[in-house]
Amino acid sequence: MFKNLIAPIQAWLLSQKRCVGCGTELSKGVKKEVRGQMTVTCKCGRIFIHDQVKDSYRRALFDEV
């Protein structure tokens, strides 16, 4: 039930290109190329994958980091 309340807010934050944890802009994060994908690490420690074709972000899976 709790996830049903949080998921739309997190999706909205990602559509605004902001971190789901602290709300800072992901463009200010540390960018690094890992296995052919651009990863962005926020100042709060969350890791995101940047899709450069769609210009969108998503949370990284455990096996991607």
C-alpha positions as CSV (number, residue, x, y, z in Angstrom):
1,M,0.0,0.0,0.0
2,F,2.8,2.4,0.9
3,K,4.5,1.8,-2.5
4,N,1.2,2.7,-4.2
5,L,1.4,6.1,-2.6
6,I,5.1,6.8,-3.3
7,A,5.5,5.4,-6.9
8,P,3.5,8.3,-8.6
9,I,5.6,10.9,-6.7
10,Q,8.8,9.2,-7.7
11,A,7.7,8.9,-11.3
12,W,6.9,12.6,-11.4
13,L,10.3,13.6,-9.9
14,L,12.1,11.4,-12.5
15,S,10.1,13.1,-15.3
16,Q,11.3,16.4,-13.9
17,K,14.9,15.0,-14.0
18,R,15.2,15.2,-10.2
19,C,16.4,12.7,-7.6
20,V,13.7,10.7,-5.9
21,G,15.4,10.9,-2.6
22,C,16.6,14.5,-2.1
23,G,15.0,16.3,-5.1
24,T,18.2,17.9,-6.5
25,E,18.6,18.1,-10.3
26,L,20.3,15.0,-11.7
27,S,22.3,17.1,-14.1
28,K,24.4,18.2,-11.1
29,G,25.2,14.6,-10.2
30,V,28.5,12.8,-10.9
31,K,28.4,11.1,-14.3
32,K,30.3,8.0,-15.2
33,E,30.3,5.5,-18.0
34,V,29.6,1.9,-16.8
35,R,29.2,-1.0,-19.1
36,G,28.2,1.2,-22.0
37,Q,25.6,3.1,-20.0
38,M,25.8,6.6,-18.5
39,T,25.3,6.4,-14.7
40,V,24.6,9.5,-12.6
41,T,25.3,9.4,-8.8
42,C,23.4,12.0,-6.8
43,K,24.8,13.7,-3.7
44,C,22.6,11.5,-1.5
45,G,24.1,8.3,-3.0
46,R,21.3,7.1,-5.2
47,I,22.4,5.9,-8.6
48,F,20.5,6.5,-11.8
49,I,20.8,5.4,-15.5
50,H,20.6,8.2,-18.0
51,D,19.1,7.2,-21.4
52,Q,20.7,9.7,-23.7
53,V,18.4,8.9,-26.7
54,K,15.2,9.6,-24.7
55,D,16.9,12.1,-22.4
56,S,15.3,10.4,-19.3
57,Y,16.5,8.9,-16.1
58,R,15.6,5.7,-14.1
59,R,16.8,4.1,-11.0
60,A,19.7,1.7,-11.5
61,L,19.3,-2.0,-10.7
62,F,21.7,-3.8,-8.4
63,D,23.4,-5.7,-11.2
64,E,24.0,-2.5,-13.2
65,V,26.2,-0.8,-10.6
